[in-house]
Amino acid sequence: MFVTLLIASTIVLLCIFSSKFTYRLGVPALLIFLVLGMLLGSDGVGIEFDDFQIAESVALFALAILIFYGGLGTRWATAKPMVVKASLLSSLGTIMTAIIAGLFCTLILKVDILYGLLFGAVIGSTDAASVFSILRSRKLNLKHGLAPLLEVESGSNDPFAHILTISLIFAIDIRTSGGSFLPLLWIIPLQLVVAIVVSASMAVVAVFLLKRVRLHMEGFYPILLLAIAVFSYAACSALQGNGLLCVYILGIVIGNSKILHKVSMVRFFDAISWLMQIMLFFVLGLLSFPSKMLPMMLPGFLISLIIIFVARPVAVFSILSWFKVPIKQQLFTAWVGYRGAASIVFAIIAVSALGNSLPYDLFHLVFFVALFSVLFQGTLTPLLSKKLKLVDSEDNNTVLKTFTDYFEESHKGLYEHKLSTGNTLIGKCIVDANIPENLLIIMIKRGDEVLVPKGSTEFAENDILMVSGEDFSFFSNSDVEAIDEPANKS
């Protein structure tokens, strides 16, 4: 046991400190997690791990947490204008990419069309973990709504690729057993409908619990939210729905609701998401055999080029051209189509389900494609965004803002507001007062007592609120006394 703990903690430390070094070189941190897993695996130091079923369970759990956090950190007000475009890219775009890549895989690998399409489905989606990690770590302030477009698309297309992968596995099994293909007509709608129903139901329950239940320890709230996310994923999957889509929708609803201790929960999930990324990418690297990857390099390289320069651009241009999106933005959107952990996870699912019936080493083929994509596309993304002049020098468009970012933004004014008799806020909790996000209550003076505001704090008559923000029209029904003028007008 102690040896296992020593190894696990050492691995995490190596991932953390090596990522700091590679960050300075412009290499995506996720790449080093994969490489460390490969170096410590069977072809390296010698840690034996070749159980695809265990890897599938671990990888799907980590991927579900990452996708949930992607939804939790999505600011709906910013993402809403891009939802239609992102939804089409994540659904129709993923299908187009999978079909084009699948047809080329059929020719390059000389396999049956169903196996070719399966390969295309596995590598058809933009990996959310890779996109979130690379764009956030480089802190790219993208113009023209590209950040929410990429955020929503990458967060929601993994579930569609997952559905395609499961459907094609099912189709191969049916053909092998000689059964009817009719069940394929309802398997996709069933996964979508169940995911929407379960996520909507659990969102109502989760928001109610997080707003109304008073726990005696603040640290329990993030754990409660984690339990809700895991339960939702498991329940949806058990009902034959798509658990990944379920937790993504759940995260968006919860993240954009007024709930208690939101900042602490987002900080908790920010840390957990990095731990999940380390675990996910390391396990995937550990499962690989570099010696088996050598025969995959040539076909993997050809397939990578097809996806990067043909399949993904065709899908993106076919959809975004209808919205008259400028060419530069379409080029960048097509480029940020990383294959990553999700594709490798879907490959593991296919290997676990079909085993030796696969005509090709799907896992190592997809592993090479993902490795090449993250290294090649991820490394060049900051340079390309600047060359296309899509980076904003201002901080108001910081990519993929989380609610933690909102809390820590600098405000331009500090004012005092007194709740006089008849004020509509009296008797309400802060979480129920519908206070705008651009206003922050710093403290509350109640007689000789100074209160630290929490979501559960109730306003009382004659309370004096210390408020920081920019637009105080919310308090327009009362006098607002300035305590300090904004220190910075920029």
N, C-alpha and C positions, 0 to 999 in steps of 0.2 A: 504493500500500500504506500509506504513512504517513498519507495523508489518511483512509483507511478506519479505521486504528487511532485516529486523533485523534477521529473522529466517534463510533466505538464507545465509547471511554473517556469521552468527554463525555456521551454518553447515559446510561451507567451512573452517572456522578457526579450528573447531573440527577435520575435516579430516586431515588438514595439520599438526597440532601439535600432534595428536594421531599417525599419520604415522611415525613421528620422533621417538616416543617412541617405536612403534612396530618394527621399523627398527633395533633398537639396540637388540631386542630379536630375530631377524631373521625371523619375521612374515611378509609376503608380505603386502605392504601398501594397495593393492587393497582389501584385506580381511576386513580391518577396515572400508572401505567405505561401503561395503555390510552390515556389522554388524551394523553400525550407522544407516543406512536406516531402518534395521529391528527394532532396538530399538526405533526409533522415529515414526514407523508406527502404524497401527491400533492396534496391539497387545502390543505395547509399550506405548510411550507417548500419542499416539492417533491422529497423523496426518492421516486423512482419504484420501486414494488414492487407487482406484481400477479400474481406467479407462485403459484398456489394449490398446485401440486405441491410446490414447495420449502417453502412455508409449512406444508403438511401434514407433511412429514418433520421439520422443525424442531419443530413443535408437539407431535407425537406423542413425539418423543425427550424433550423437556422434561417432558411430562406423565407419561411413564413414570418418570423420575427422581423427580418429586414424589410419585407414588403409592408408589414403592419406599421413599422416606424416610418417608412416612406409616406404612407397615407397620413399618419399622425402629424408629420411635419409639413404637410401640404396646406398652404394658406388658400382657402377656397376663393376668397375675394380676388386673389391674384390669378389663380388657376382657371377660374370660371370662363373668361373670354377664350381660353385655349382648349376647352373641354371637347368641343366637337372635332377639331383637328386632331387632338391627341387621341380621342376615342377611335377615330377612323384609322389612324396610324397603328394603334395597338391591336385593332381587330383585323380590318381589311388589309392593312399594311403588313401585319405579321403573316397572314395567309398568303399574300402575294410573294413575300420574301421566301416563305417556306416552299411554295410551289416552284418558283424559279430556281432556288438553290437545290431543291429535290430533283428536278429534272437534270440539272448539271451533275449532281451526285450520281444519278443513274448512269450517265454517260461516262463519267470519269472513273467510277468504281466498277462499272460493268455489272450492275446488280439489277434485280427485279424492280419494277416501278414502285411497288409498295414500300420496299426497303429504301429506295431512293427518296421517296416522299417522307418516310420516317426520319431519315437523316436530315432532310430539309426542315421538318417540324422541330426537331431537337435544337437546331442551330438557328431557328427562325426569329427568335425574340431578342430585343435589346435588353441586356442584363441590368436590372435596377441597382443591384449592389455596386456594380462597377461604375455606372453613371453617377449615382449619388456620391460615391467615394471620391472619384476623380474630380468632378466638378466642385465639390465642397472643399476638398483639400487644396485645390488651386485657387479657390475663392474668385471664380470668374463672374464678374458682374455683367451678365449677358443682356443685350438690348432686345427690343421688339418682342418681349414676351417669350423668348426662346427658353428661358429657365423653366417656367411652369409647363411649357409644351413638352420639353424633354422629361421633366419630372413625372408628369401624369402619364405620358406614353410609356416610359420605361417601367413605371410602377404597375401599369395595368396590362402590359403585353406579355409578361411572364405567364400569367394565368391562361391567356389564350394559346400560347405555345404549349403549355402543359395539357390543355384540353385536346389540341391537335395530336400531341404525342400519344396520349391515352387512347384516342380514337383510332389512330393508325395501328397501335399495338393490338387493339381489339379486332381491327379489320384483318390483320395478319393471322391472328388466332382463329378467326372465323373461317378464313380461306383454308387454313391448315386442317381444321376439323371438318370442313365441308358444311358448315351451318349457313343460316340465312343472314344476309347483310341488312335486313330491315331494322334491327336494333340500333344501327348506326344513325338512323334518322332522328332518334330521340335522345341519344347519349349526350350530344352537345347542348341542346336546349335544356335538358335536365340539369346539367352541371351549372349552367348560367342561372336558371330560375332558382334552384336550391341555394346557390351562393347569395343571390340578392335577397331572398326571403330570410335566410338565417342571419345575414349581416344586418338587415334592417331591424329584425327582432332583437338581436343582441345589442345593437346600438341603443335602442330605447331603454333596455334594461341597464346597460352600462352607464349611460348618461344619468339615469335616475339614481343609481347607486352612488355615483361619484359626486352628484350634487346634493343628495339628501342624507346619505349615511355619514354619521360622524364617528370616525375611528379615533381611538384614544392615542394612537401613534401616527404621526404624519408619514413615517416611513412605510406604513402599510399600504398607502394609496398606490404607489407605483407597482407594488407586488399584486394588489388587487387588479390593476389594469392588465398586468402581464398574464394573470390567471384567466381573465376574461378573454384576452386575445387567443391564448392557447386552447381554451374551451371552445371558442367559436370555430377555430380551425379544425379541431378534432370532430366536433359535432357536424359541421358541414361536410367534411370528408366521409364520415360514417353514413350520412344520408345521400351519398353519391353526388354531392355537389363539389364545386371547385373551391377548396379551402383557401388557396392563395388569393383568389379574387375576393372571397368573403372577408379576409382580414384586411385587405387593402381598402375596401369600402368602409369597413368598421373603423379603421384608423382615420380616414378622412372625416367621418361624422363626429367621432369623439374629439379629434383634434380641433375641430371648428365649433365645438360647443363650449359654453361657459361652465366650467367644472372647477372643483376645488383642487388646489395644489398642482395646477397645470405645469408650471415652470419646473418644479421638482420632478414631475413625471417625465417631462421631455428630456431633462438632464439624465435621468436614470436610463431611459431608452437609448439615448445617445451613446452612453457607455456600453450598454448591453449590445447595441448594434455592432460596435467595433469588436466586442468579444465574439459575437456570432460570425462576423466576417473572418476573424482569425481562425476560429474553429472550422468554419466551412471550407475556406480555401486551403487550410493546412490538411484537413482530412482528405480533400480531393487530391492534393499533391501527394499525400502519403499512399493513397490507393493506386497511384500511377507507377508504371515501370518505365523509366527513361529508355531502357534498352528496347522495349516494345514500341516506343514512339518513333524510333528512327525510320522504320518502314512506312510510317504514316506521314513523314515530312513532305514528300513530294505531292501526294494527293491532297494533304491538308493545306499546303501552300496554295495549290490551284483553287481549292474550294474557298479558301479565305479571300483570294483575289476576286473570285466570282461574287461573293457576298458583299465585299467592301465596295467594288467598283461597278457591279451590275445589279444584283438582286435588291439590295437596300436602296440604292439611288432610284431604280425604276419604281419601287413601291412608294418612296417619298415624293418623287416628282409627279407621279400619277395622281396622288391625293392632294398635295399642297398646291399644285398648279391651278386646281379648281378654285382655290381661295385667293389666287393672284399673289401668292407669297413671293417676294423677291428671290432671285436666283441664289444670291449669297446665303440667305437664310436657309434655303432648301439644301444647298451644298453642305452647310454646317450640320443641319439636322441629319442628313444622310451619313455624314462622317461619324457623328456620335451615335453609332449603332453597334456598340461593343457587344461581342459575344463574350460570355463570362461564366460565372459559377452556375447560373440557372441552366445554361446549355449542358454543362457537365452533369448537373443533377438529373436532368431529363434523360441524358445518355445512360446514367446509372439505372434509372427506372426501366428503360428499354432492355438493358442487359439483364437486369433481375427478372424481367418478365419473359424474355425470349431466349435467354441463355445461348446455348451453342447453335441455335437455329439462325442466328445472325450471320450473314455471309462475310462480314468484315469486322475488324476490331473497332467497333463504334466508339467505345469509351476513349481510347487513346487518339483516335482521329479527331473527335470533338475536343479533347483536351488540348491538342496541338492548335486547333483553330482558335479556341478561347485564349490560349497563351499568346498566340501571335496577335490576336485582335487587341487585347489589353495592352501589350507592349507597343505595338505599332501605332494603333489609333489613339490609345490613351496618352501616350507620350507626346504625340504631335498635336493633340487637341488645343492646348493653350496657344501654341504658335499659330495654328490655323485660325483660331478665333480672332487673334490680333491682326493677322494678314487680311482677313475679311472685314476688319473694322467693326466687329460685333461686340466689343467689350466696352462697357460704360465706365468712365472714370469716376462717376459718382457712386456713393454707397447705397443709394435708394433702390437699386435693383440687385442686391446681393443674391446670388443664386441659391435656390432652395432654402429660404429662410425658415427656421424653426421658431416655435413660440419662445424658446430661450433667447433667440436673437431679438425678438420684439421686446422682451423684458429688459434686455441690456442696452437697447438703443439709447443714445443720449437725447434728452428732451430739451426744448428751447425755452421753457418758462417754468417758474415755480410760484404757485399762487395758493392763497388761503381761501377756503370757502366755509361759511357757517350754515348749518342746517337749521333754519328758523322754523317757527311753528307753521305747520301746514305743508312743509316740504314733502314732496311725494316719495323721497328716499327713506324717510323715517320709518323704521320697522322692517325694512328690507335687508336681506343679506347682500353683501357685495357681489356674490356670484349671480344673484337674481336681479341686480339693478340695471343690467344692460348698459354698463358703462363702456363707452367706445374704447377700442384697443389703443388709440393714440393718447389716452389719459391714464396716468398711473397714480393711485393713491399711495403716498409714501408713508404717512402716519395719520393717526386720529387723536386729537386732543379732546378728552372728555372730563371737564372740570380740571382737577389737579392731576389727572391720570393721563398718561400717554400710551396709546394702544398701537401695537404693530398689526396692521390690517391683514386679515386672512379672508379667504372666500366665504367662510362661515360667519364672519363678523357682522353683526346687525347694526345699522345706523340708528342713532338715538337723537332726540331733540337737543339742539344747542351743541351738537358735535361740531368741532372745527376740523375740517379736512385739509391736509397738506397735499396739494395736487400738482403733479408735474405733467407737462404736455405741450401741445401746440394750439389746438382748437378747443376753446372752452365754451362753445355754444351749448353744450349739454347742460351747463349750469346757468343758462341765460335767464331762468326764472328767479334768480337770486343775485345779490350783489357779489362781485368777486373782487377781493382786495389783493393787489399785487404785493408780494413780499420781496421778490427779487426779479429784476429784468433779465431776459435771456442773455447769457454770457457770450453766445456765439450765434450770429445771424446767418452764417453761411449754410 
